[in-house]
Amino acid sequence: MSKLHLVFGGRVKDPRGLDFDLKTIDLVGIYDSFAAAEEAWRGKAQASVDDAEMRYVVVHLHRLLEPESEGISRPKTNA
């Protein structure tokens, strides 16, 4: 499986956080490598550097899709 990465951004309520205004979300794209995602993120982030309320992030989709493969353990629930 490819290591997919999502790059998106938008206006945040507090520049120190990640509480996005969903009406302003800018979906930049999905990339098959962190390097490609980082390049896209850097371009968008640098283009909005003068706007403190705009924020762009890289989400590691592969970690969400296959959390065990990245060494992320989830608590087991007793059923």
C-alpha positions as CSV (number, residue, x, y, z in Angstrom):
1,M,0.0,0.0,0.0
2,S,1.2,3.5,-0.8
3,K,1.9,5.8,2.1
4,L,-0.8,8.4,1.3
5,H,-0.7,11.9,2.6
6,L,-3.5,14.6,2.6
7,V,-2.6,18.3,2.4
8,F,-5.3,20.7,3.4
9,G,-5.6,24.1,5.0
10,G,-8.0,26.8,5.9
11,R,-8.8,29.6,8.3
12,V,-8.4,28.7,12.0
13,K,-10.2,30.4,14.9
14,D,-7.0,30.6,16.9
15,P,-3.5,30.7,15.2
16,R,-2.1,28.4,17.9
17,G,-4.6,25.7,17.2
18,L,-6.2,23.5,14.6
19,D,-9.9,24.4,14.9
20,F,-10.6,25.0,11.3
21,D,-13.6,27.0,9.9
22,L,-15.0,24.3,7.7
23,K,-16.4,26.8,5.2
24,T,-12.8,27.9,4.3
25,I,-11.2,24.4,3.8
26,D,-8.8,24.3,0.9
27,L,-8.2,20.6,-0.1
28,V,-4.8,20.8,-1.8
29,G,-4.4,17.1,-2.7
30,I,-3.5,13.5,-1.8
31,Y,0.1,12.5,-2.4
32,D,1.9,9.1,-2.4
33,S,5.0,10.3,-0.6
34,F,5.7,12.6,2.3
35,A,8.2,14.5,0.2
36,A,5.6,15.4,-2.4
37,A,3.1,16.3,0.3
38,E,5.6,18.5,2.1
39,E,6.4,20.3,-1.2
40,A,2.7,21.0,-1.7
41,W,2.3,22.0,1.9
42,R,5.3,24.3,1.8
43,G,4.0,26.1,-1.3
44,K,0.6,26.8,0.2
45,A,2.0,27.7,3.7
46,Q,4.5,30.1,2.3
47,A,1.9,31.7,0.0
48,S,-0.3,32.5,3.1
49,V,2.5,33.4,5.5
50,D,1.2,36.9,6.0
51,D,-2.2,35.7,7.2
52,A,-1.9,34.4,10.7
53,E,-5.3,32.8,10.6
54,M,-4.5,30.6,7.6
55,R,-3.0,27.2,8.3
56,Y,-2.0,24.2,6.2
57,V,-1.3,20.7,7.4
58,V,-0.1,17.3,6.2
59,V,-2.2,14.3,7.4
60,H,-0.6,10.9,7.3
61,L,-3.6,9.0,5.8
62,H,-1.6,5.7,5.8
63,R,-1.4,5.9,9.6
64,L,-5.2,6.2,9.8
65,L,-5.8,3.4,7.3
66,E,-3.3,1.0,8.8
67,P,-2.5,2.2,12.3
68,E,-0.8,-1.1,13.4
69,S,1.7,-1.0,10.6
70,E,3.2,2.2,11.9
71,G,3.6,1.0,15.5
72,I,0.6,3.0,16.7
73,S,-1.2,0.8,19.2
74,R,-4.8,1.1,20.1
75,P,-6.2,0.1,23.5
76,K,-8.0,-3.2,23.3
77,T,-11.6,-3.1,24.6
78,N,-13.2,-5.9,26.5
79,A,-16.2,-7.1,24.7
